Amino acid sequence: MTDSLTALVVGASGGIGLAITQELLQEPGVQRIYATYRNSDHAAALLAMDDERLQTLKVNITSADDLQSLAASIRADQGHPDFVINCAGLLHLSDP
């Protein structure tokens, strides 16, 4: 991995997204990680991570306003992701 990479992990509060975030924090070439979560009640492990390279952001990816805020936050931080990993999704739909 090259030096000074920036990553955006969408859906980093648990499962695959949390594991990827943890792995990225082990990589010395990763300078910055933006990790999103939707619900702070389910993001305790992510929010407990203590690393100056990690910036957690509360984002509901189904909200256009939240996505605009995410982009604005990254721009304000002078960041631009070298890669984006989307781990947000829906596993099950309840029957109507």
Secondary structure, DSSP 8 states (H G I E B T S, - for coil): --SSEEEEEES-SSHHHHHHHHHHHT-TTEEEEEEEES-GGG-HHHHH---TTEEEEE--TT-HHHHHHHHHHHHHTT---SEEEE----S-----
